[in-house]
Amino acid sequence: MIYPGFFYRIIYPGLTYDYKENGISMVSLLPKLKATTVITTMNTPKIMYKLTYGNALKKALIKGTFKKSGMKNVNWISLNMVKMSKVEKRQKWLKNIEQKFANM
């Protein structure tokens, strides 16, 4: 489980990004970072999450934090309906994630 303050302790001005002279735009201080991947699990159907909650994760975390702070190639892997999924499906998800990162 990731606690709400987690991102604000690791994505911090002067550590992972800095502000440009205009005080609004940001520049990444991690020039060798090639990609960032966010992996989430949830029990809400994907369409309901998107329509009802306005896809807050994509707006706040991916666009408002990672991309805004200059990180490039930000990917989001969302595993939905986890509680209702069968063990075989979960194993397939894990295998796919493992293969994705093995190929980097």
LOLOFI-684047 format. One record per residue: residue number from 1; residue in one letter; x, z, y of N, C-alpha, C, O in turn. Coordinates in steps of 0.05 Angstrom, whole numbers. Atoms other than C-alpha are relative to their C-alpha. Example, Ala and Ser with C-alpha at 12.3 -4.5 7.8 and 13.67 -1.06 7.14 Angstrom:
<pts>
{1; 'A'; {18; 0; -24}; {246; 156; -90}; {18; 0; 24}; {39; 13; 24}} {2; 'S'; {-16; -1; -24}; {273; 143; -21}; {-15; 14; 22}; {-5; 18; 44}} 
</pts>
This chain:
<pts>
{1; 'M'; {17; 0; -23}; {0; 0; 0}; {18; 0; 25}; {38; 14; 26}} {2; 'I'; {-15; 2; -25}; {25; -18; 69}; {-16; 16; 21}; {-41; 13; 24}} {3; 'Y'; {13; -16; -20}; {9; 32; 123}; {0; -14; 27}; {19; -29; 33}} {4; 'P'; {3; 14; -25}; {-14; 8; 192}; {25; -1; 18}; {30; -21; 30}} {5; 'G'; {-24; -1; -17}; {50; 29; 228}; {24; -14; -13}; {45; -17; 0}} {6; 'F'; {-22; 12; 15}; {94; -6; 176}; {12; -24; 16}; {36; -25; 20}} {7; 'F'; {-9; 24; -13}; {98; -73; 212}; {13; 6; 27}; {32; -7; 35}} {8; 'Y'; {-10; -6; -27}; {109; -41; 280}; {27; 15; -1}; {39; 20; 20}} {9; 'R'; {-26; -13; 4}; {170; -4; 252}; {21; -20; -8}; {45; -15; -4}} {10; 'I'; {-20; 19; 9}; {203; -65; 222}; {0; -25; 18}; {21; -38; 20}} {11; 'I'; {1; 23; -19}; {181; -119; 272}; {-1; 13; 28}; {-22; 20; 39}} {12; 'Y'; {-4; -16; -23}; {208; -87; 334}; {17; -14; 21}; {37; -27; 13}} {13; 'P'; {-16; 13; -20}; {235; -113; 401}; {29; 10; -1}; {34; 34; -3}} {14; 'G'; {-29; -6; 1}; {311; -116; 400}; {11; 1; -28}; {35; 1; -32}} {15; 'L'; {-8; -1; 28}; {312; -113; 324}; {-6; -27; -14}; {12; -39; -26}} {16; 'T'; {7; 26; 13}; {274; -174; 299}; {-8; -21; 20}; {-8; -45; 13}} {17; 'Y'; {7; 19; -21}; {253; -207; 364}; {7; 12; 27}; {12; 36; 29}} {18; 'D'; {-4; -9; -27}; {264; -203; 438}; {-18; -16; 19}; {-27; -38; 11}} {19; 'Y'; {17; 14; -20}; {225; -223; 500}; {17; -19; 16}; {40; -13; 23}} {20; 'K'; {-14; 18; -18}; {245; -284; 540}; {-3; 11; 29}; {-16; 31; 33}} {21; 'E'; {-1; -10; -27}; {256; -276; 615}; {-28; 2; 12}; {-32; 19; 30}} {22; 'N'; {27; -1; -12}; {182; -289; 630}; {-15; 25; -9}; {-37; 31; 2}} {23; 'G'; {12; -25; 9}; {166; -224; 593}; {-24; -3; -19}; {-35; 16; -28}} {24; 'I'; {23; 5; 17}; {111; -257; 552}; {9; -14; -26}; {2; -5; -48}} {25; 'S'; {-9; 15; 23}; {143; -308; 505}; {21; 16; -15}; {35; 33; -4}} {26; 'M'; {-19; -14; 17}; {185; -283; 447}; {19; -19; -14}; {13; -43; -17}} {27; 'V'; {-20; 15; 15}; {247; -307; 410}; {9; 17; -23}; {13; 41; -21}} {28; 'S'; {-8; -15; 24}; {266; -288; 340}; {30; 7; 1}; {46; -9; 10}} {29; 'L'; {-27; -8; 3}; {330; -249; 329}; {10; -2; -29}; {30; 9; -36}} {30; 'L'; {-7; 4; 28}; {331; -270; 256}; {3; -31; -5}; {-13; -43; -19}} {31; 'P'; {-2; 29; 1}; {357; -342; 262}; {4; -11; -29}; {-2; -34; -34}} {32; 'K'; {-5; 10; 27}; {376; -347; 188}; {-25; 3; -18}; {-26; -7; -41}} {33; 'L'; {24; -3; 15}; {306; -327; 165}; {-14; -27; -2}; {-23; -38; 18}} {34; 'K'; {12; 27; 4}; {277; -390; 134}; {-30; 1; -2}; {-44; -18; 6}} {35; 'A'; {29; -1; 5}; {207; -367; 116}; {-9; 30; -2}; {7; 47; -9}} {36; 'T'; {12; -26; 3}; {161; -307; 116}; {-26; -4; -17}; {-42; -22; -11}} {37; 'T'; {24; 2; 16}; {108; -297; 62}; {-15; 27; 0}; {-3; 47; -6}} {38; 'V'; {17; -23; 1}; {51; -248; 67}; {-18; -2; -25}; {-31; -23; -29}} {39; 'I'; {16; 0; 24}; {17; -230; 1}; {-20; 23; 2}; {-12; 46; 5}} {40; 'T'; {21; -21; -2}; {-50; -193; 4}; {-18; -2; -25}; {-21; -23; -37}} {41; 'T'; {20; -1; 20}; {-100; -171; -47}; {-25; 12; 13}; {-23; 30; 30}} {42; 'M'; {25; -11; -10}; {-173; -157; -32}; {-22; -5; -20}; {-20; -21; -39}} {43; 'N'; {23; 3; 19}; {-239; -150; -67}; {-24; -14; 12}; {-43; -20; -1}} {44; 'T'; {21; 15; -13}; {-282; -186; -16}; {3; -30; -6}; {26; -39; -6}} {45; 'P'; {-2; 29; 4}; {-298; -259; -30}; {13; -13; 25}; {7; -5; 47}} {46; 'K'; {-15; 12; -22}; {-253; -303; 12}; {-18; -11; 22}; {-12; -7; 46}} {47; 'I'; {18; 11; -20}; {-310; -339; 47}; {-13; 21; 17}; {-16; 18; 41}} {48; 'M'; {13; -22; -15}; {-344; -274; 66}; {20; 13; 19}; {14; 20; 42}} {49; 'Y'; {-21; -11; -16}; {-278; -246; 92}; {4; -17; 25}; {6; -8; 47}} {50; 'K'; {-5; 19; -22}; {-267; -308; 134}; {-23; -1; 20}; {-18; 0; 44}} {51; 'L'; {23; 3; -18}; {-338; -314; 162}; {-8; 27; 13}; {-15; 27; 37}} {52; 'T'; {10; -25; -10}; {-357; -241; 170}; {20; 15; 16}; {14; 26; 37}} {53; 'Y'; {-20; -16; -14}; {-292; -209; 191}; {18; -17; 19}; {36; -6; 32}} {54; 'G'; {-15; 17; -18}; {-264; -269; 229}; {30; -4; -7}; {46; -11; 10}} {55; 'N'; {-27; 4; 10}; {-201; -273; 187}; {21; 15; 18}; {40; 3; 28}} {56; 'A'; {-17; -17; -17}; {-167; -216; 225}; {29; 0; -8}; {47; 1; 9}} {57; 'L'; {-28; 0; 9}; {-105; -217; 182}; {15; -25; 10}; {38; -23; 19}} {58; 'K'; {-13; 24; -9}; {-90; -289; 199}; {5; 1; 31}; {26; -7; 40}} {59; 'K'; {-2; -1; -29}; {-103; -278; 273}; {20; 21; 10}; {37; 15; 26}} {60; 'A'; {-17; -22; -10}; {-69; -211; 283}; {28; 1; -11}; {47; 2; 4}} {61; 'L'; {-26; -3; 13}; {-13; -208; 233}; {16; -26; 0}; {39; -26; 8}} {62; 'I'; {-15; 25; 2}; {6; -280; 221}; {5; -14; 26}; {28; -19; 34}} {63; 'K'; {-3; 14; -26}; {-7; -312; 289}; {10; 20; 21}; {28; 14; 36}} {64; 'G'; {-5; -19; -21}; {-4; -250; 333}; {25; 16; -3}; {35; 28; 17}} {65; 'T'; {-25; -16; 3}; {57; -217; 303}; {23; -18; -10}; {42; -22; 4}} {66; 'F'; {-22; 15; 12}; {99; -262; 258}; {7; -25; 16}; {29; -29; 25}} {67; 'K'; {-5; 26; -15}; {91; -330; 293}; {7; 5; 29}; {24; -8; 40}} {68; 'K'; {-4; -6; -29}; {88; -300; 363}; {29; 10; 4}; {41; 5; 25}} {69; 'S'; {-27; -11; -3}; {155; -264; 350}; {21; -20; -8}; {45; -13; -10}} {70; 'G'; {-19; 22; 5}; {187; -331; 332}; {6; -6; -29}; {24; -22; -35}} {71; 'M'; {-4; 6; 28}; {184; -330; 256}; {-12; -26; -7}; {-35; -32; 1}} {72; 'K'; {9; 27; 7}; {177; -399; 226}; {-8; 0; -29}; {0; 17; -45}} {73; 'N'; {8; 4; 28}; {145; -423; 161}; {-13; 25; -11}; {-5; 35; -32}} {74; 'V'; {15; -23; 9}; {97; -365; 155}; {-22; -8; -19}; {-39; -24; -12}} {75; 'N'; {20; 7; 21}; {56; -369; 91}; {-16; 25; -7}; {-6; 47; -6}} {76; 'W'; {17; -22; 8}; {-2; -327; 68}; {-11; -6; -27}; {-24; -27; -31}} {77; 'I'; {11; 2; 27}; {-20; -318; -5}; {-21; 22; -2}; {-15; 46; -1}} {78; 'S'; {22; -20; 1}; {-88; -284; -11}; {-12; -1; -28}; {-23; -21; -37}} {79; 'L'; {12; -2; 27}; {-111; -260; -79}; {-26; 16; 4}; {-26; 39; 11}} {80; 'N'; {27; -11; -6}; {-186; -247; -75}; {-15; 8; -26}; {-8; -2; -48}} {81; 'M'; {18; -9; 22}; {-238; -213; -119}; {17; 13; -22}; {12; 8; -46}} {82; 'V'; {-19; -11; 19}; {-183; -173; -153}; {-14; 18; -20}; {-9; 16; -44}} {83; 'K'; {13; -19; 18}; {-227; -118; -182}; {-17; -15; -21}; {-19; -5; -44}} {84; 'M'; {17; 14; 19}; {-273; -169; -215}; {15; -21; -17}; {3; -33; -35}} {85; 'S'; {-15; 20; 15}; {-217; -214; -241}; {9; 11; -27}; {13; 35; -30}} {86; 'K'; {-10; -8; 27}; {-195; -214; -313}; {30; 3; 0}; {44; -8; 18}} {87; 'V'; {-29; -5; 2}; {-126; -192; -334}; {15; -27; -1}; {37; -29; 10}} {88; 'E'; {-14; 26; 2}; {-108; -264; -352}; {3; -13; 27}; {24; -25; 33}} {89; 'K'; {-1; 12; -27}; {-124; -287; -281}; {22; 14; 16}; {37; 1; 30}} {90; 'R'; {-20; -16; -15}; {-81; -231; -251}; {28; -8; -10}; {46; -10; 6}} {91; 'Q'; {-26; 8; 11}; {-24; -250; -298}; {8; -27; 10}; {32; -32; 17}} {92; 'K'; {-5; 27; -10}; {-30; -322; -276}; {9; 1; 30}; {27; -12; 38}} {93; 'W'; {-8; -3; -28}; {-27; -301; -202}; {29; 9; 2}; {44; -2; 17}} {94; 'L'; {-27; -11; -1}; {36; -260; -215}; {20; -21; -8}; {42; -23; 4}} {95; 'K'; {-18; 21; 9}; {68; -317; -253}; {4; -22; 21}; {27; -31; 26}} {96; 'N'; {-1; 20; -21}; {52; -366; -197}; {18; 10; 23}; {33; -5; 35}} {97; 'I'; {-16; -12; -22}; {82; -319; -145}; {30; 1; -8}; {47; -5; 7}} {98; 'E'; {-28; -2; 10}; {144; -308; -188}; {13; -28; 1}; {36; -30; 9}} {99; 'Q'; {-11; 28; 0}; {153; -384; -195}; {6; -9; 29}; {26; -22; 34}} {100; 'K'; {-3; 8; -28}; {144; -394; -120}; {26; 10; 11}; {41; -4; 24}} {101; 'F'; {-24; -12; -11}; {200; -346; -103}; {25; -7; -16}; {47; -6; -5}} {102; 'A'; {-23; 9; 16}; {245; -368; -160}; {10; -27; 9}; {34; -33; 6}} {103; 'N'; {-7; 27; -9}; {245; -438; -131}; {12; -1; 28}; {18; -22; 38}} {104; 'M'; {-11; 0; -28}; {271; -416; -63}; {30; -2; 0}; {42; -2; 22}} 
</pts>
